[in-house]
Amino acid sequence: MVVMEQPKRWVTAAKAAQMLSLSHRAIYYMIEDGELPGVRCGRAVRIPVDALEQWIADKEAEAKEKAHTYGSKARAR
């Protein structure tokens, strides 16, 4: 049996912006800064969905860590 690898899913910068509730300009800045991976094909930019989902998971983990840290400081007072 031959197992076919799932093709990578890609979204436009506009779709990524919509998914994150950001402007498309913010997405372009994040790509330029290396925060999000992006592939340019001519004038078009595409972002892998799995990388976008990983970025969201990372940000959620950071937020939980900060909330935990701030919560500990508030209790210590």
PyMOL Python script that loads the backbone (N, CA, C, O; Angstrom):
from pymol import cmd

cmd.read_pdbstr("""\
ATOM      1  N   MET A   1       0.844  -1.167   0.000  1.00  0.00           N
ATOM      2  CA  MET A   1       0.000   0.000   0.000  1.00  0.00           C
ATOM      3  C   MET A   1       0.901   1.245   0.000  1.00  0.00           C
ATOM      4  O   MET A   1       1.852   1.329   0.777  1.00  0.00           O
ATOM      5  N   VAL A   2       0.602   2.178  -0.850  1.00  0.00           N
ATOM      6  CA  VAL A   2       1.345   3.429  -0.945  1.00  0.00           C
ATOM      7  C   VAL A   2       0.596   4.484  -0.144  1.00  0.00           C
ATOM      8  O   VAL A   2      -0.593   4.719  -0.359  1.00  0.00           O
ATOM      9  N   VAL A   3       1.302   5.109   0.775  1.00  0.00           N
ATOM     10  CA  VAL A   3       0.702   6.172   1.582  1.00  0.00           C
ATOM     11  C   VAL A   3       1.103   7.503   0.978  1.00  0.00           C
ATOM     12  O   VAL A   3       2.287   7.826   0.877  1.00  0.00           O
ATOM     13  N   MET A   4       0.112   8.259   0.585  1.00  0.00           N
ATOM     14  CA  MET A   4       0.377   9.574  -0.003  1.00  0.00           C
ATOM     15  C   MET A   4       0.480  10.603   1.111  1.00  0.00           C
ATOM     16  O   MET A   4      -0.353  10.646   2.017  1.00  0.00           O
ATOM     17  N   GLU A   5       1.499  11.417   1.032  1.00  0.00           N
ATOM     18  CA  GLU A   5       1.661  12.485   2.005  1.00  0.00           C
ATOM     19  C   GLU A   5       0.643  13.575   1.711  1.00  0.00           C
ATOM     20  O   GLU A   5       0.418  13.931   0.555  1.00  0.00           O
ATOM     21  N   GLN A   6       0.030  14.101   2.761  1.00  0.00           N
ATOM     22  CA  GLN A   6      -0.943  15.175   2.583  1.00  0.00           C
ATOM     23  C   GLN A   6      -0.226  16.407   2.045  1.00  0.00           C
ATOM     24  O   GLN A   6       0.849  16.762   2.529  1.00  0.00           O
ATOM     25  N   PRO A   7      -0.810  17.054   1.055  1.00  0.00           N
ATOM     26  CA  PRO A   7      -0.178  18.276   0.545  1.00  0.00           C
ATOM     27  C   PRO A   7      -0.249  19.380   1.601  1.00  0.00           C
ATOM     28  O   PRO A   7      -1.186  19.446   2.397  1.00  0.00           O
ATOM     29  N   LYS A   8       0.752  20.229   1.584  1.00  0.00           N
ATOM     30  CA  LYS A   8       0.791  21.336   2.520  1.00  0.00           C
ATOM     31  C   LYS A   8      -0.309  22.326   2.157  1.00  0.00           C
ATOM     32  O   LYS A   8      -0.516  22.633   0.983  1.00  0.00           O
ATOM     33  N   ARG A   9      -1.005  22.819   3.164  1.00  0.00           N
ATOM     34  CA  ARG A   9      -2.042  23.822   2.930  1.00  0.00           C
ATOM     35  C   ARG A   9      -1.434  25.205   3.147  1.00  0.00           C
ATOM     36  O   ARG A   9      -0.653  25.407   4.076  1.00  0.00           O
ATOM     37  N   TRP A  10      -1.787  26.127   2.310  1.00  0.00           N
ATOM     38  CA  TRP A  10      -1.259  27.478   2.356  1.00  0.00           C
ATOM     39  C   TRP A  10      -2.414  28.473   2.369  1.00  0.00           C
ATOM     40  O   TRP A  10      -3.490  28.196   1.838  1.00  0.00           O
ATOM     41  N   VAL A  11      -2.183  29.629   2.977  1.00  0.00           N
ATOM     42  CA  VAL A  11      -3.168  30.700   2.946  1.00  0.00           C
ATOM     43  C   VAL A  11      -2.487  31.991   2.512  1.00  0.00           C
ATOM     44  O   VAL A  11      -1.271  32.142   2.620  1.00  0.00           O
ATOM     45  N   THR A  12      -3.292  32.903   2.025  1.00  0.00           N
ATOM     46  CA  THR A  12      -2.775  34.217   1.649  1.00  0.00           C
ATOM     47  C   THR A  12      -2.536  35.041   2.911  1.00  0.00           C
ATOM     48  O   THR A  12      -3.003  34.692   3.995  1.00  0.00           O
ATOM     49  N   ALA A  13      -1.811  36.124   2.752  1.00  0.00           N
ATOM     50  CA  ALA A  13      -1.581  37.029   3.885  1.00  0.00           C
ATOM     51  C   ALA A  13      -2.915  37.606   4.356  1.00  0.00           C
ATOM     52  O   ALA A  13      -3.116  37.793   5.556  1.00  0.00           O
ATOM     53  N   ALA A  14      -3.820  37.886   3.432  1.00  0.00           N
ATOM     54  CA  ALA A  14      -5.135  38.418   3.805  1.00  0.00           C
ATOM     55  C   ALA A  14      -5.922  37.404   4.632  1.00  0.00           C
ATOM     56  O   ALA A  14      -6.565  37.778   5.613  1.00  0.00           O
ATOM     57  N   LYS A  15      -5.883  36.133   4.254  1.00  0.00           N
ATOM     58  CA  LYS A  15      -6.591  35.094   5.000  1.00  0.00           C
ATOM     59  C   LYS A  15      -5.947  34.896   6.373  1.00  0.00           C
ATOM     60  O   LYS A  15      -6.656  34.728   7.366  1.00  0.00           O
ATOM     61  N   ALA A  16      -4.619  34.913   6.440  1.00  0.00           N
ATOM     62  CA  ALA A  16      -3.926  34.797   7.723  1.00  0.00           C
ATOM     63  C   ALA A  16      -4.300  35.973   8.624  1.00  0.00           C
ATOM     64  O   ALA A  16      -4.511  35.795   9.824  1.00  0.00           O
ATOM     65  N   ALA A  17      -4.383  37.165   8.051  1.00  0.00           N
ATOM     66  CA  ALA A  17      -4.770  38.347   8.818  1.00  0.00           C
ATOM     67  C   ALA A  17      -6.182  38.181   9.370  1.00  0.00           C
ATOM     68  O   ALA A  17      -6.454  38.530  10.519  1.00  0.00           O
ATOM     69  N   GLN A  18      -7.063  37.652   8.555  1.00  0.00           N
ATOM     70  CA  GLN A  18      -8.443  37.422   8.993  1.00  0.00           C
ATOM     71  C   GLN A  18      -8.471  36.388  10.127  1.00  0.00           C
ATOM     72  O   GLN A  18      -9.199  36.558  11.104  1.00  0.00           O
ATOM     73  N   MET A  19      -7.683  35.324   9.994  1.00  0.00           N
ATOM     74  CA  MET A  19      -7.645  34.277  11.015  1.00  0.00           C
ATOM     75  C   MET A  19      -7.140  34.805  12.355  1.00  0.00           C
ATOM     76  O   MET A  19      -7.575  34.341  13.410  1.00  0.00           O
ATOM     77  N   LEU A  20      -6.221  35.774  12.318  1.00  0.00           N
ATOM     78  CA  LEU A  20      -5.610  36.309  13.531  1.00  0.00           C
ATOM     79  C   LEU A  20      -6.220  37.638  13.975  1.00  0.00           C
ATOM     80  O   LEU A  20      -5.806  38.208  14.985  1.00  0.00           O
ATOM     81  N   SER A  21      -7.201  38.129  13.222  1.00  0.00           N
ATOM     82  CA  SER A  21      -7.819  39.439  13.502  1.00  0.00           C
ATOM     83  C   SER A  21      -6.769  40.545  13.512  1.00  0.00           C
ATOM     84  O   SER A  21      -6.756  41.404  14.393  1.00  0.00           O
ATOM     85  N   LEU A  22      -5.896  40.505  12.518  1.00  0.00           N
ATOM     86  CA  LEU A  22      -4.857  41.515  12.344  1.00  0.00           C
ATOM     87  C   LEU A  22      -4.994  42.119  10.955  1.00  0.00           C
ATOM     88  O   LEU A  22      -5.755  41.621  10.125  1.00  0.00           O
ATOM     89  N   SER A  23      -4.264  43.179  10.708  1.00  0.00           N
ATOM     90  CA  SER A  23      -4.235  43.740   9.361  1.00  0.00           C
ATOM     91  C   SER A  23      -3.285  42.913   8.494  1.00  0.00           C
ATOM     92  O   SER A  23      -2.387  42.242   9.001  1.00  0.00           O
ATOM     93  N   HIS A  24      -3.497  42.973   7.185  1.00  0.00           N
ATOM     94  CA  HIS A  24      -2.582  42.230   6.313  1.00  0.00           C
ATOM     95  C   HIS A  24      -1.187  42.831   6.383  1.00  0.00           C
ATOM     96  O   HIS A  24      -0.200  42.122   6.189  1.00  0.00           O
ATOM     97  N   ARG A  25      -1.091  44.122   6.657  1.00  0.00           N
ATOM     98  CA  ARG A  25       0.214  44.778   6.798  1.00  0.00           C
ATOM     99  C   ARG A  25       0.969  44.179   7.997  1.00  0.00           C
ATOM    100  O   ARG A  25       2.180  43.965   7.924  1.00  0.00           O
ATOM    101  N   ALA A  26       0.256  43.910   9.093  1.00  0.00           N
ATOM    102  CA  ALA A  26       0.884  43.297  10.271  1.00  0.00           C
ATOM    103  C   ALA A  26       1.442  41.921   9.912  1.00  0.00           C
ATOM    104  O   ALA A  26       2.514  41.542  10.382  1.00  0.00           O
ATOM    105  N   ILE A  27       0.722  41.183   9.088  1.00  0.00           N
ATOM    106  CA  ILE A  27       1.196  39.863   8.655  1.00  0.00           C
ATOM    107  C   ILE A  27       2.481  40.008   7.854  1.00  0.00           C
ATOM    108  O   ILE A  27       3.428  39.249   8.058  1.00  0.00           O
ATOM    109  N   TYR A  28       2.522  40.982   6.939  1.00  0.00           N
ATOM    110  CA  TYR A  28       3.736  41.199   6.152  1.00  0.00           C
ATOM    111  C   TYR A  28       4.917  41.557   7.063  1.00  0.00           C
ATOM    112  O   TYR A  28       6.032  41.082   6.843  1.00  0.00           O
ATOM    113  N   TYR A  29       4.679  42.392   8.084  1.00  0.00           N
ATOM    114  CA  TYR A  29       5.749  42.745   9.024  1.00  0.00           C
ATOM    115  C   TYR A  29       6.229  41.516   9.778  1.00  0.00           C
ATOM    116  O   TYR A  29       7.429  41.337   9.987  1.00  0.00           O
ATOM    117  N   MET A  30       5.293  40.671  10.187  1.00  0.00           N
ATOM    118  CA  MET A  30       5.664  39.457  10.919  1.00  0.00           C
ATOM    119  C   MET A  30       6.503  38.527  10.041  1.00  0.00           C
ATOM    120  O   MET A  30       7.422  37.874  10.534  1.00  0.00           O
ATOM    121  N   ILE A  31       6.197  38.465   8.767  1.00  0.00           N
ATOM    122  CA  ILE A  31       6.982  37.649   7.836  1.00  0.00           C
ATOM    123  C   ILE A  31       8.377  38.251   7.669  1.00  0.00           C
ATOM    124  O   ILE A  31       9.381  37.541   7.716  1.00  0.00           O
ATOM    125  N   GLU A  32       8.425  39.572   7.473  1.00  0.00           N
ATOM    126  CA  GLU A  32       9.718  40.249   7.316  1.00  0.00           C
ATOM    127  C   GLU A  32      10.595  40.075   8.553  1.00  0.00           C
ATOM    128  O   GLU A  32      11.812  39.932   8.429  1.00  0.00           O
ATOM    129  N   ASP A  33       9.993  40.086   9.747  1.00  0.00           N
ATOM    130  CA  ASP A  33      10.734  39.942  10.998  1.00  0.00           C
ATOM    131  C   ASP A  33      11.078  38.496  11.319  1.00  0.00           C
ATOM    132  O   ASP A  33      11.794  38.231  12.285  1.00  0.00           O
ATOM    133  N   GLY A  34      10.576  37.552  10.516  1.00  0.00           N
ATOM    134  CA  GLY A  34      10.867  36.140  10.740  1.00  0.00           C
ATOM    135  C   GLY A  34       9.964  35.494  11.781  1.00  0.00           C
ATOM    136  O   GLY A  34      10.195  34.352  12.177  1.00  0.00           O
ATOM    137  N   GLU A  35       8.946  36.205  12.226  1.00  0.00           N
ATOM    138  CA  GLU A  35       8.029  35.657  13.225  1.00  0.00           C
ATOM    139  C   GLU A  35       7.094  34.618  12.599  1.00  0.00           C
ATOM    140  O   GLU A  35       6.705  33.652  13.255  1.00  0.00           O
ATOM    141  N   LEU A  36       6.745  34.817  11.357  1.00  0.00           N
ATOM    142  CA  LEU A  36       5.935  33.866  10.594  1.00  0.00           C
ATOM    143  C   LEU A  36       6.688  33.504   9.325  1.00  0.00           C
ATOM    144  O   LEU A  36       7.308  34.371   8.710  1.00  0.00           O
ATOM    145  N   PRO A  37       6.644  32.242   8.923  1.00  0.00           N
ATOM    146  CA  PRO A  37       7.269  31.892   7.648  1.00  0.00           C
ATOM    147  C   PRO A  37       6.336  32.267   6.500  1.00  0.00           C
ATOM    148  O   PRO A  37       5.119  32.105   6.597  1.00  0.00           O
ATOM    149  N   GLY A  38       6.899  32.750   5.453  1.00  0.00           N
ATOM    150  CA  GLY A  38       6.118  33.088   4.278  1.00  0.00           C
ATOM    151  C   GLY A  38       6.909  32.782   3.032  1.00  0.00           C
ATOM    152  O   GLY A  38       8.137  32.871   3.023  1.00  0.00           O
ATOM    153  N   VAL A  39       6.205  32.422   1.984  1.00  0.00           N
ATOM    154  CA  VAL A  39       6.848  32.128   0.713  1.00  0.00           C
ATOM    155  C   VAL A  39       6.314  33.106  -0.318  1.00  0.00           C
ATOM    156  O   VAL A  39       5.104  33.242  -0.500  1.00  0.00           O
ATOM    157  N   ARG A  40       7.216  33.771  -0.975  1.00  0.00           N
ATOM    158  CA  ARG A  40       6.823  34.727  -1.999  1.00  0.00           C
ATOM    159  C   ARG A  40       6.907  34.048  -3.363  1.00  0.00           C
ATOM    160  O   ARG A  40       7.909  33.418  -3.702  1.00  0.00           O
ATOM    161  N   CYS A  41       5.851  34.188  -4.120  1.00  0.00           N
ATOM    162  CA  CYS A  41       5.799  33.671  -5.478  1.00  0.00           C
ATOM    163  C   CYS A  41       5.367  34.832  -6.357  1.00  0.00           C
ATOM    164  O   CYS A  41       4.176  35.099  -6.519  1.00  0.00           O
ATOM    165  N   GLY A  42       6.355  35.519  -6.922  1.00  0.00           N
ATOM    166  CA  GLY A  42       6.048  36.761  -7.626  1.00  0.00           C
ATOM    167  C   GLY A  42       5.655  37.795  -6.593  1.00  0.00           C
ATOM    168  O   GLY A  42       6.404  38.049  -5.650  1.00  0.00           O
ATOM    169  N   ARG A  43       4.491  38.391  -6.760  1.00  0.00           N
ATOM    170  CA  ARG A  43       4.000  39.374  -5.790  1.00  0.00           C
ATOM    171  C   ARG A  43       3.148  38.734  -4.702  1.00  0.00           C
ATOM    172  O   ARG A  43       2.838  39.377  -3.699  1.00  0.00           O
ATOM    173  N   ALA A  44       2.771  37.487  -4.889  1.00  0.00           N
ATOM    174  CA  ALA A  44       1.912  36.792  -3.927  1.00  0.00           C
ATOM    175  C   ALA A  44       2.727  36.228  -2.766  1.00  0.00           C
ATOM    176  O   ALA A  44       3.854  35.769  -2.952  1.00  0.00           O
ATOM    177  N   VAL A  45       2.158  36.267  -1.591  1.00  0.00           N
ATOM    178  CA  VAL A  45       2.782  35.690  -0.400  1.00  0.00           C
ATOM    179  C   VAL A  45       1.845  34.622   0.144  1.00  0.00           C
ATOM    180  O   VAL A  45       0.640  34.842   0.262  1.00  0.00           O
ATOM    181  N   ARG A  46       2.401  33.478   0.471  1.00  0.00           N
ATOM    182  CA  ARG A  46       1.616  32.388   1.049  1.00  0.00           C
ATOM    183  C   ARG A  46       2.263  31.953   2.356  1.00  0.00           C
ATOM    184  O   ARG A  46       3.486  31.957   2.498  1.00  0.00           O
ATOM    185  N   ILE A  47       1.412  31.578   3.309  1.00  0.00           N
ATOM    186  CA  ILE A  47       1.856  31.160   4.631  1.00  0.00           C
ATOM    187  C   ILE A  47       1.342  29.752   4.870  1.00  0.00           C
ATOM    188  O   ILE A  47       0.155  29.493   4.667  1.00  0.00           O
ATOM    189  N   PRO A  48       2.207  28.827   5.299  1.00  0.00           N
ATOM    190  CA  PRO A  48       1.735  27.474   5.577  1.00  0.00           C
ATOM    191  C   PRO A  48       0.782  27.467   6.779  1.00  0.00           C
ATOM    192  O   PRO A  48       1.078  28.065   7.814  1.00  0.00           O
ATOM    193  N   VAL A  49      -0.345  26.796   6.636  1.00  0.00           N
ATOM    194  CA  VAL A  49      -1.356  26.748   7.688  1.00  0.00           C
ATOM    195  C   VAL A  49      -0.784  26.110   8.952  1.00  0.00           C
ATOM    196  O   VAL A  49      -1.074  26.573  10.056  1.00  0.00           O
ATOM    197  N   ASP A  50       0.018  25.062   8.811  1.00  0.00           N
ATOM    198  CA  ASP A  50       0.564  24.415  10.005  1.00  0.00           C
ATOM    199  C   ASP A  50       1.475  25.361  10.791  1.00  0.00           C
ATOM    200  O   ASP A  50       1.498  25.309  12.021  1.00  0.00           O
ATOM    201  N   ALA A  51       2.214  26.214  10.107  1.00  0.00           N
ATOM    202  CA  ALA A  51       3.079  27.189  10.787  1.00  0.00           C
ATOM    203  C   ALA A  51       2.230  28.249  11.490  1.00  0.00           C
ATOM    204  O   ALA A  51       2.572  28.703  12.582  1.00  0.00           O
ATOM    205  N   LEU A  52       1.137  28.633  10.867  1.00  0.00           N
ATOM    206  CA  LEU A  52       0.225  29.605  11.467  1.00  0.00           C
ATOM    207  C   LEU A  52      -0.423  29.022  12.723  1.00  0.00           C
ATOM    208  O   LEU A  52      -0.535  29.704  13.741  1.00  0.00           O
ATOM    209  N   GLU A  53      -0.844  27.777  12.649  1.00  0.00           N
ATOM    210  CA  GLU A  53      -1.436  27.108  13.809  1.00  0.00           C
ATOM    211  C   GLU A  53      -0.412  26.950  14.929  1.00  0.00           C
ATOM    212  O   GLU A  53      -0.759  27.079  16.102  1.00  0.00           O
ATOM    213  N   GLN A  54       0.844  26.673  14.583  1.00  0.00           N
ATOM    214  CA  GLN A  54       1.906  26.559  15.587  1.00  0.00           C
ATOM    215  C   GLN A  54       2.163  27.906  16.249  1.00  0.00           C
ATOM    216  O   GLN A  54       2.375  27.971  17.459  1.00  0.00           O
ATOM    217  N   TRP A  55       2.146  28.978  15.468  1.00  0.00           N
ATOM    218  CA  TRP A  55       2.349  30.318  16.006  1.00  0.00           C
ATOM    219  C   TRP A  55       1.250  30.636  17.018  1.00  0.00           C
ATOM    220  O   TRP A  55       1.526  31.181  18.087  1.00  0.00           O
ATOM    221  N   ILE A  56       0.000  30.294  16.679  1.00  0.00           N
ATOM    222  CA  ILE A  56      -1.119  30.524  17.589  1.00  0.00           C
ATOM    223  C   ILE A  56      -0.921  29.729  18.881  1.00  0.00           C
ATOM    224  O   ILE A  56      -1.111  30.267  19.972  1.00  0.00           O
ATOM    225  N   ALA A  57      -0.544  28.466  18.768  1.00  0.00           N
ATOM    226  CA  ALA A  57      -0.318  27.629  19.949  1.00  0.00           C
ATOM    227  C   ALA A  57       0.794  28.200  20.822  1.00  0.00           C
ATOM    228  O   ALA A  57       0.680  28.207  22.047  1.00  0.00           O
ATOM    229  N   ASP A  58       1.864  28.677  20.201  1.00  0.00           N
ATOM    230  CA  ASP A  58       2.971  29.275  20.946  1.00  0.00           C
ATOM    231  C   ASP A  58       2.521  30.525  21.700  1.00  0.00           C
ATOM    232  O   ASP A  58       2.885  30.719  22.860  1.00  0.00           O
ATOM    233  N   LYS A  59       1.735  31.366  21.045  1.00  0.00           N
ATOM    234  CA  LYS A  59       1.251  32.597  21.674  1.00  0.00           C
ATOM    235  C   LYS A  59       0.297  32.283  22.823  1.00  0.00           C
ATOM    236  O   LYS A  59       0.315  32.961  23.850  1.00  0.00           O
ATOM    237  N   GLU A  60      -0.537  31.255  22.650  1.00  0.00           N
ATOM    238  CA  GLU A  60      -1.432  30.853  23.738  1.00  0.00           C
ATOM    239  C   GLU A  60      -0.632  30.361  24.943  1.00  0.00           C
ATOM    240  O   GLU A  60      -0.962  30.683  26.085  1.00  0.00           O
ATOM    241  N   ALA A  61       0.418  29.582  24.690  1.00  0.00           N
ATOM    242  CA  ALA A  61       1.270  29.080  25.773  1.00  0.00           C
ATOM    243  C   ALA A  61       1.973  30.242  26.483  1.00  0.00           C
ATOM    244  O   ALA A  61       2.081  30.244  27.709  1.00  0.00           O
ATOM    245  N   GLU A  62       2.451  31.230  25.716  1.00  0.00           N
ATOM    246  CA  GLU A  62       3.087  32.406  26.313  1.00  0.00           C
ATOM    247  C   GLU A  62       2.101  33.165  27.195  1.00  0.00           C
ATOM    248  O   GLU A  62       2.451  33.611  28.287  1.00  0.00           O
ATOM    249  N   ALA A  63       0.878  33.308  26.718  1.00  0.00           N
ATOM    250  CA  ALA A  63      -0.139  34.038  27.474  1.00  0.00           C
ATOM    251  C   ALA A  63      -0.462  33.309  28.783  1.00  0.00           C
ATOM    252  O   ALA A  63      -0.620  33.942  29.828  1.00  0.00           O
ATOM    253  N   LYS A  64      -0.557  31.981  28.721  1.00  0.00           N
ATOM    254  CA  LYS A  64      -0.824  31.209  29.936  1.00  0.00           C
ATOM    255  C   LYS A  64       0.322  31.352  30.924  1.00  0.00           C
ATOM    256  O   LYS A  64       0.096  31.482  32.127  1.00  0.00           O
ATOM    257  N   GLU A  65       1.543  31.328  30.426  1.00  0.00           N
ATOM    258  CA  GLU A  65       2.712  31.464  31.289  1.00  0.00           C
ATOM    259  C   GLU A  65       2.738  32.843  31.949  1.00  0.00           C
ATOM    260  O   GLU A  65       3.022  32.963  33.141  1.00  0.00           O
ATOM    261  N   LYS A  66       2.442  33.875  31.169  1.00  0.00           N
ATOM    262  CA  LYS A  66       2.415  35.227  31.731  1.00  0.00           C
ATOM    263  C   LYS A  66       1.301  35.353  32.760  1.00  0.00           C
ATOM    264  O   LYS A  66       1.496  35.967  33.809  1.00  0.00           O
ATOM    265  N   ALA A  67       0.140  34.784  32.476  1.00  0.00           N
ATOM    266  CA  ALA A  67      -0.978  34.848  33.423  1.00  0.00           C
ATOM    267  C   ALA A  67      -0.607  34.138  34.717  1.00  0.00           C
ATOM    268  O   ALA A  67      -0.938  34.604  35.808  1.00  0.00           O
ATOM    269  N   HIS A  68       0.077  33.020  34.592  1.00  0.00           N
ATOM    270  CA  HIS A  68       0.509  32.278  35.773  1.00  0.00           C
ATOM    271  C   HIS A  68       1.520  33.101  36.572  1.00  0.00           C
ATOM    272  O   HIS A  68       1.433  33.171  37.797  1.00  0.00           O
ATOM    273  N   THR A  69       2.456  33.710  35.895  1.00  0.00           N
ATOM    274  CA  THR A  69       3.485  34.526  36.546  1.00  0.00           C
ATOM    275  C   THR A  69       2.852  35.730  37.225  1.00  0.00           C
ATOM    276  O   THR A  69       3.152  36.023  38.383  1.00  0.00           O
ATOM    277  N   TYR A  70       1.967  36.438  36.501  1.00  0.00           N
ATOM    278  CA  TYR A  70       1.322  37.621  37.084  1.00  0.00           C
ATOM    279  C   TYR A  70       0.416  37.222  38.249  1.00  0.00           C
ATOM    280  O   TYR A  70       0.314  37.948  39.237  1.00  0.00           O
ATOM    281  N   GLY A  71      -0.236  36.071  38.128  1.00  0.00           N
ATOM    282  CA  GLY A  71      -1.103  35.587  39.205  1.00  0.00           C
ATOM    283  C   GLY A  71      -0.309  35.300  40.467  1.00  0.00           C
ATOM    284  O   GLY A  71      -0.776  35.568  41.574  1.00  0.00           O
ATOM    285  N   SER A  72       0.894  34.753  40.304  1.00  0.00           N
ATOM    286  CA  SER A  72       1.744  34.454  41.460  1.00  0.00           C
ATOM    287  C   SER A  72       2.183  35.740  42.148  1.00  0.00           C
ATOM    288  O   SER A  72       2.238  35.790  43.377  1.00  0.00           O
ATOM    289  N   LYS A  73       2.492  36.765  41.392  1.00  0.00           N
ATOM    290  CA  LYS A  73       2.915  38.042  41.962  1.00  0.00           C
ATOM    291  C   LYS A  73       1.759  38.707  42.693  1.00  0.00           C
ATOM    292  O   LYS A  73       1.955  39.315  43.745  1.00  0.00           O
ATOM    293  N   ALA A  74       0.559  38.594  42.143  1.00  0.00           N
ATOM    294  CA  ALA A  74      -0.605  39.220  42.770  1.00  0.00           C
ATOM    295  C   ALA A  74      -0.916  38.539  44.103  1.00  0.00           C
ATOM    296  O   ALA A  74      -1.274  39.212  45.070  1.00  0.00           O
ATOM    297  N   ARG A  75      -0.784  37.227  44.164  1.00  0.00           N
ATOM    298  CA  ARG A  75      -1.050  36.497  45.403  1.00  0.00           C
ATOM    299  C   ARG A  75      -0.006  36.790  46.483  1.00  0.00           C
ATOM    300  O   ARG A  75      -0.304  36.740  47.677  1.00  0.00           O
ATOM    301  N   ALA A  76       1.216  37.094  46.053  1.00  0.00           N
ATOM    302  CA  ALA A  76       2.311  37.334  46.995  1.00  0.00           C
ATOM    303  C   ALA A  76       2.148  38.658  47.731  1.00  0.00           C
ATOM    304  O   ALA A  76       2.746  38.854  48.789  1.00  0.00           O
ATOM    305  N   ARG A  77       1.362  39.552  47.195  1.00  0.00           N
ATOM    306  CA  ARG A  77       1.218  40.886  47.815  1.00  0.00           C
ATOM    307  C   ARG A  77       0.460  40.836  49.050  1.00  0.00           C
ATOM    308  O   ARG A  77       0.252  41.867  49.689  1.00  0.00           O
TER     309      ARG A  77
END
""", "prot")
cmd.dss("prot")
cmd.show_as("cartoon", "prot")
cmd.util.cbc("prot")
cmd.orient("prot")
